[in-house]
Amino acid sequence: MTTAGTVLGQAEPVLPGPRRRRTKNVADDDTRKINWWVTALIAVCSLTILVPLYLAVVVALKTPDQLTTGTGFEWPNPIRWENFPEAWERTNFSQALMNTAIITVGSVVFTLLTSSVVAYGIARNIHRPFFKGVFFYLLAALFIPFPIIMLPLVKQTSLLGLDNQAGMIVLYTIYGLSLNIFIYTAYIRSIPIELEEAARVDGASTWRVFRQIIFPLLTPMNATVGILTCVWAWNDFIMPLVVLTDPGARTLSLAQYVFQGQFNTDYTVAFASYLMAMAPLLVVYIFSQRWVISGVTRGSIK
């Protein structure tokens, strides 16, 4: 059976077939090429952190006589392990470690609870002039150096009875609001609002929406903010120095100031104490760095 086009002597039109997309060769893709010179430079610069770390370990294992000879990078022979027990006893390390742990853990917990709630309120109402003004007001606090407000802070904490561990937790929580809200707000605004609207249709309140939907989604940012707060509270020296008045409440950074004499410094025992103070925080960072990197990458992708 012939078609009408065939009967009239016309050629049947040929329909063009689907075009095949030309795929680029993987070898020709510039994004897959590795710049080995830049990679080597980054690796060398990253490994430079091992130089001061090696020097700290070497000094902590030397005797005072070994420290005065050579360039300082020679491995000690014999090794003096007695520096560590001496540093533990002279700094009352167990008490200082407990004080630092209480302040650090309390600061991290209260920072995560308060900063996330405030950032959620600002992020969902940033279109309103009041909340936008509060956001920029908090960001302006990032440009105020701590030494400018140090003396009024000492007076206020003394009058309010906050010159102790509880006061340090409150201060770390308040002074971390600016940076933490900046981090949280950008991430919360990337979360689809439809998730909250669906929950409110089912009758969920604002607090329930935040507790059961928003806060679990903030896990990467919670890890990032928690590590930043932990490192800050653990290593801080200025704020505990001017706020804490009880010698029994001193932190590790203050306890190690005992090695700084008027005319000399016991470097070997001091460096042993530095390594012991650094060890807990280093262990925490090693086990939690994957959450920090995940938080940074997810925040950039969203």
Rosetta blueprint (number, residue, H / E / L):
1 M L
2 T L
3 T L
4 A H
5 G H
6 T H
7 V H
8 L L
9 G L
10 Q L
11 A L
12 E L
13 P L
14 V L
15 L L
16 P L
17 G L
18 P L
19 R L
20 R L
21 R L
22 R L
23 T L
24 K L
25 N L
26 V H
27 A H
28 D H
29 D L
30 D H
31 T H
32 R H
33 K L
34 I L
35 N L
36 W H
37 W H
38 V H
39 T H
40 A H
41 L H
42 I H
43 A H
44 V H
45 C H
46 S H
47 L H
48 T L
49 I L
50 L H
51 V H
52 P H
53 L H
54 Y H
55 L H
56 A H
57 V H
58 V H
59 V H
60 A H
61 L L
62 K L
63 T L
64 P H
65 D H
66 Q H
67 L H
68 T L
69 T L
70 G L
71 T L
72 G L
73 F L
74 E L
75 W L
76 P L
77 N L
78 P L
79 I L
80 R L
81 W L
82 E L
83 N H
84 F H
85 P H
86 E H
87 A H
88 W H
89 E H
90 R H
91 T L
92 N L
93 F H
94 S H
95 Q H
96 A H
97 L H
98 M H
99 N H
100 T H
101 A H
102 I H
103 I H
104 T H
105 V H
106 G H
107 S H
108 V H
109 V H
110 F H
111 T H
112 L H
113 L H
114 T H
115 S H
116 S H
117 V H
118 V H
119 A H
120 Y H
121 G H
122 I H
123 A H
124 R L
125 N L
126 I L
127 H L
128 R L
129 P H
130 F H
131 F H
132 K H
133 G H
134 V H
135 F H
136 F H
137 Y H
138 L H
139 L H
140 A H
141 A H
142 L H
143 F H
144 I L
145 P L
146 F H
147 P H
148 I H
149 I H
150 M H
151 L H
152 P H
153 L H
154 V H
155 K H
156 Q H
157 T H
158 S H
159 L H
160 L H
161 G L
162 L L
163 D L
164 N L
165 Q H
166 A H
167 G H
168 M H
169 I H
170 V H
171 L H
172 Y H
173 T H
174 I H
175 Y H
176 G L
177 L H
178 S H
179 L H
180 N H
181 I H
182 F H
183 I H
184 Y H
185 T H
186 A H
187 Y H
188 I H
189 R L
190 S L
191 I L
192 P L
193 I L
194 E H
195 L H
196 E H
197 E H
198 A H
199 A H
200 R H
201 V H
202 D L
203 G L
204 A L
205 S L
206 T H
207 W H
208 R H
209 V H
210 F H
211 R H
212 Q H
213 I H
214 I H
215 F H
216 P H
217 L H
218 L L
219 T H
220 P H
221 M H
222 N H
223 A H
224 T H
225 V H
226 G H
227 I H
228 L H
229 T H
230 C H
231 V H
232 W H
233 A H
234 W H
235 N H
236 D L
237 F L
238 I H
239 M H
240 P H
241 L H
242 V H
243 V H
244 L L
245 T L
246 D L
247 P H
248 G H
249 A H
250 R L
251 T L
252 L H
253 S H
254 L H
255 A H
256 Q H
257 Y H
258 V H
259 F H
260 Q E
261 G L
262 Q L
263 F L
264 N L
265 T E
266 D L
267 Y H
268 T H
269 V H
270 A H
271 F H
272 A H
273 S H
274 Y H
275 L H
276 M H
277 A H
278 M H
279 A H
280 P H
281 L H
282 L H
283 V H
284 V H
285 Y H
286 I H
287 F H
288 S H
289 Q H
290 R H
291 W H
292 V H
293 I H
294 S H
295 G H
296 V H
297 T H
298 R H
299 G H
300 S H
301 I H
302 K L
